[in-house]
């Protein structure tokens, strides 16, 4: 996943550089801010069953477009509504498999690989405060809001010394995810935080108890005009 992150980041940097060159000689009083975004995150699972733990790096990448809607004449307050794509990987010791049209949730032991990968379409909604002006490219921002995500596809991969097992079409996954977001920083570099309000699974049981796994994402978010 690392090489894809690098390619996307370089593309966004090129777009921003070109936009600044084109606008250096023009002052646009009706400017719009931060219409493209890229985020790179580390994921922490919360509300886990007692025996479930993360084993390795769980991370994600998302990128997309946000329509900037200024809310006042100074244009330092705004509303952002967007759409994008996200890919998240969860590496932990909860083994998920399908047998006879039944999903099994078990404790993975003595394994080499055990991960869940999810592709989603996401809808971020942000209330925006910033110190930008028509001539100022570097400014402070605090963007808070909600993010909704709809799961497109998901796949697990489990391997040990004897078998490699891939599982798709997991009906217990919660297709609609949502959570609170906060991005704050100066210029291109922004700290990003996501707190999941919806569980990853619905009607999923592990050791005779309902699985209420949620996720917290911490990382960097880059905005580009």
C-alpha positions as CSV (number, residue, x, y, z in Angstrom):
1,X,0.0,0.0,0.0
2,X,3.0,2.3,0.6
3,X,3.8,2.9,-3.1
4,X,0.2,3.8,-3.8
5,X,0.3,6.4,-1.0
6,X,3.5,7.9,-2.5
7,X,2.0,8.2,-6.0
8,X,-1.2,9.8,-4.7
9,X,0.7,12.2,-2.5
10,X,3.0,13.3,-5.4
11,X,0.0,13.8,-7.6
12,X,-1.7,16.0,-5.0
13,X,1.5,18.0,-4.6
14,X,1.7,18.6,-8.3
15,X,-1.9,19.8,-8.5
16,X,-1.4,22.2,-5.6
17,X,1.8,23.6,-7.2
18,X,0.1,24.1,-10.5
19,X,-2.9,25.8,-8.8
20,X,-0.6,28.3,-7.0
21,X,1.3,29.1,-10.2
22,X,-2.0,29.8,-12.1
23,X,-3.3,32.0,-9.3
24,X,-0.2,34.0,-8.4
25,X,-1.2,36.9,-10.7
26,X,-4.9,36.8,-10.0
27,X,-6.7,37.7,-6.8
28,X,-10.0,35.9,-6.6
29,X,-12.3,37.3,-3.9
30,X,-14.6,34.4,-4.4
31,X,-11.9,31.8,-3.8
32,X,-12.7,28.3,-2.5
33,X,-10.5,26.3,-0.1
34,X,-9.4,22.7,0.3
35,X,-11.3,21.0,-2.4
36,X,-9.1,17.9,-2.6
37,X,-8.0,15.8,0.3
38,X,-5.7,12.8,1.2
39,X,-5.5,11.1,4.6
40,X,-3.0,8.5,5.9
41,X,-4.0,6.9,9.2
42,X,-3.1,4.4,11.8
43,X,-6.1,2.4,13.2
44,X,-6.7,1.5,16.9
45,X,-9.5,-1.0,17.6
46,X,-11.6,-0.3,20.7
47,X,-14.4,-2.2,22.5
48,X,-12.6,-5.5,21.8
49,X,-13.4,-8.9,23.3
50,X,-10.9,-9.6,26.1
51,X,-8.8,-12.1,24.1
52,X,-8.7,-10.1,20.9
53,X,-5.7,-7.8,20.2
54,X,-4.0,-6.1,17.3
55,X,-1.0,-7.9,15.9
56,X,0.8,-5.7,13.5
57,X,0.1,-2.4,11.6
58,X,-3.5,-1.5,10.9
59,X,-3.8,1.5,8.6
60,X,-5.8,3.2,6.0
61,X,-5.7,5.7,3.1
62,X,-8.5,7.9,1.8
63,X,-8.8,10.6,-0.9
64,X,-11.5,12.5,-2.6
65,X,-13.1,15.8,-3.4
66,X,-14.9,18.3,-1.1
67,X,-17.2,21.1,-2.2
68,X,-16.3,24.2,-0.1
69,X,-19.3,26.4,0.8
70,X,-18.3,29.7,2.5
71,X,-20.7,30.8,5.2
72,X,-19.7,34.4,5.7
73,X,-18.3,37.3,3.7
74,X,-14.8,36.9,5.1
75,X,-14.9,33.3,3.9
76,X,-13.1,32.1,7.1
77,X,-16.1,30.0,8.0
78,X,-17.4,27.3,5.7
79,X,-19.1,24.0,5.2
80,X,-17.5,21.2,3.3
81,X,-19.4,18.3,1.7
82,X,-17.5,15.7,-0.3
83,X,-17.2,12.2,-1.6
84,X,-14.2,9.9,-1.8
85,X,-12.6,6.5,-1.6
86,X,-11.1,4.7,1.4
87,X,-9.2,1.5,2.0
88,X,-8.6,0.3,5.5
89,X,-6.7,-2.8,6.8
90,X,-7.3,-4.3,10.2
91,X,-4.6,-6.7,11.5
92,X,-5.6,-8.6,14.6
93,X,-6.1,-12.1,15.9
94,X,-9.9,-12.4,15.2
95,X,-10.1,-15.1,12.5
96,X,-13.1,-14.7,10.2
97,X,-14.2,-17.5,7.9
98,X,-17.3,-18.8,6.1
99,X,-18.5,-22.4,6.3
100,X,-21.8,-23.8,5.1
101,X,-23.1,-20.2,4.6
102,X,-22.3,-19.4,8.2
103,X,-19.7,-16.9,9.3
104,X,-17.3,-18.2,12.0
105,X,-15.5,-15.8,14.4
106,X,-12.6,-17.6,16.2
107,X,-9.4,-16.8,18.0
108,X,-6.5,-17.1,15.5
109,X,-3.5,-18.9,17.0
110,X,0.0,-19.9,15.5
111,X,-0.7,-17.9,12.3
112,X,1.4,-16.0,9.8
113,X,-1.2,-13.6,8.5
114,X,-4.6,-12.6,9.6
115,X,-6.1,-9.4,8.3
116,X,-9.4,-7.8,7.1
117,X,-9.3,-5.3,4.2
118,X,-12.3,-3.0,3.5
119,X,-12.9,-0.8,0.4
120,X,-15.5,2.0,1.0
121,X,-17.1,5.0,-0.6
122,X,-17.0,7.8,2.0
123,X,-19.0,11.1,2.5
124,X,-17.2,13.7,4.7
125,X,-19.1,16.6,6.1
126,X,-17.0,19.3,7.7
127,X,-17.7,22.6,9.6
128,X,-14.7,24.7,8.7
129,X,-12.8,27.6,10.4
130,X,-9.6,28.9,8.9
131,X,-7.5,32.0,8.7
132,X,-7.2,32.1,4.9
133,X,-7.4,35.1,2.6
134,X,-7.4,35.5,-1.2
135,X,-3.6,36.0,-1.2
136,X,-2.6,33.6,1.6
137,X,-1.9,30.0,0.8
138,X,-0.5,29.0,4.3
139,X,-3.1,29.4,7.0
140,X,-4.4,27.8,10.2
141,X,-7.5,25.6,10.1
142,X,-9.8,23.6,12.4
143,X,-12.2,21.4,10.6
144,X,-14.6,19.2,12.6
145,X,-17.5,17.1,11.4
146,X,-18.8,13.7,10.6
147,X,-17.8,11.1,8.0
148,X,-20.1,8.4,6.6
149,X,-18.7,5.4,4.7
150,X,-20.5,2.7,2.7
151,X,-18.7,-0.6,2.4
152,X,-18.2,-1.8,-1.2
153,X,-16.1,-4.9,-0.8
154,X,-14.3,-6.7,2.1
155,X,-11.9,-9.6,2.2
156,X,-10.0,-11.4,4.9
157,X,-6.8,-13.4,4.5
158,X,-5.6,-16.0,7.0
159,X,-2.5,-18.1,6.6
160,X,-0.5,-20.5,8.8
161,X,2.0,-23.3,8.2
162,X,-0.7,-25.5,6.6
163,X,-3.3,-23.3,4.8
164,X,-4.0,-20.0,3.1
165,X,-7.7,-19.0,3.5
166,X,-9.4,-16.1,1.8
167,X,-13.0,-15.0,2.8
168,X,-15.3,-12.6,1.0
169,X,-18.9,-11.6,1.3
170,X,-19.2,-11.3,5.1
171,X,-22.8,-10.4,5.8
172,X,-22.1,-9.5,9.4
173,X,-20.0,-6.5,8.4
174,X,-21.8,-3.2,9.0
175,X,-22.1,-1.7,5.5
176,X,-22.8,1.8,6.8
177,X,-20.1,3.2,9.0
178,X,-20.0,6.7,10.5
179,X,-17.9,8.6,13.0
180,X,-16.8,12.1,14.3
181,X,-13.7,13.7,12.6
182,X,-11.3,16.5,13.4
183,X,-8.5,17.9,11.3
184,X,-6.3,20.8,12.5
185,X,-3.0,22.2,11.4
186,X,-1.2,24.8,9.3
187,X,-0.6,24.7,5.6
188,X,-0.6,21.3,4.0
189,X,0.2,19.4,7.2
190,X,-2.8,18.6,9.5
191,X,-3.3,16.2,12.3
192,X,-6.4,14.0,11.7
193,X,-8.6,12.2,14.1
194,X,-11.6,9.9,13.5
195,X,-13.7,8.3,16.3
196,X,-16.0,5.5,15.1
197,X,-19.5,5.8,16.4
198,X,-20.8,2.7,14.6
199,X,-19.6,-0.9,15.2
200,X,-17.7,-2.7,12.5
201,X,-20.0,-5.7,12.7
202,X,-23.7,-6.3,13.3
203,X,-25.2,-9.6,14.7
204,X,-21.7,-11.0,15.0
205,X,-20.9,-13.3,18.0
206,X,-17.5,-14.4,19.4
207,X,-17.4,-16.7,22.5
208,X,-21.2,-16.3,22.9
209,X,-20.9,-12.5,23.1
210,X,-21.8,-9.8,20.6
211,X,-18.8,-8.2,18.9
212,X,-19.0,-4.4,19.3
213,X,-15.6,-3.5,17.7
214,X,-15.2,0.2,16.8
215,X,-12.2,2.0,15.4
216,X,-10.2,5.1,16.1
217,X,-8.0,6.5,13.3
218,X,-5.1,8.9,14.0
219,X,-2.9,10.3,11.2
220,X,-2.3,13.1,8.8
221,X,-4.7,14.8,6.4
222,X,-3.6,16.9,3.4
223,X,-5.9,19.5,1.8
224,X,-5.3,21.0,-1.6
225,X,-7.1,23.8,-3.3
